[in-house]
């Protein structure tokens, strides 16, 4: 990855570029199971909701332009899941394969550890999405299952690969939060 790439907390002014990056994945890929790209107003609402709940939301920036983003959010809404997060990571097409995703996911994991989360789940859309699966494996995720044919997009059935990574003390000690 070029040294000019920096990782930082996302800000409101990043949302038009974040929305554009995500729209490309919605329209052309299978990582997201959305069919219609959300407008910048919806992406703003989503980001503000996560930040207000103390979840990390990061961007990768190169030469003043956002080229990728990643965030963690709740894995499930029930209270017993409060120490488990789900990650999402999206890159602009020209940023793929250059190490940006590795740096971004590493920073996201570090932020989640610092905030006391104990498990991170990754739900990778499309079992053929080996770059995303390998990215997660490089960060210590292990595949724990495949949900077969749970989505239908671009004229075909899609799997979801479920991966999990322990954060910090993982399940070796009780969580720090009540």
HELIX and SHEET records of a PDB file:
HELIX    1   1 UNK A   12  UNK A   14  5                                   3    
HELIX    2   2 UNK A   15  UNK A   28  1                                  14    
HELIX    3   3 UNK A   40  UNK A   52  1                                  13    
HELIX    4   4 UNK A   79  UNK A   81  5                                   3    
HELIX    5   5 UNK A   93  UNK A   95  5                                   3    
HELIX    6   6 UNK A  100  UNK A  114  1                                  15    
HELIX    7   7 UNK A  130  UNK A  138  1                                   9    
SHEET    1   A 7 UNK A   5  UNK A   9  0                                        
SHEET    2   A 7 UNK A  57  UNK A  62 -1                                        
SHEET    3   A 7 UNK A  65  UNK A  74 -1                                        
SHEET    4   A 7 UNK A  84  UNK A  91 -1                                        
SHEET    5   A 7 UNK A 119  UNK A 125  1                                        
SHEET    6   A 7 UNK A 156  UNK A 166 -1                                        
SHEET    7   A 7 UNK A 142  UNK A 153 -1                                        
END                                                                             
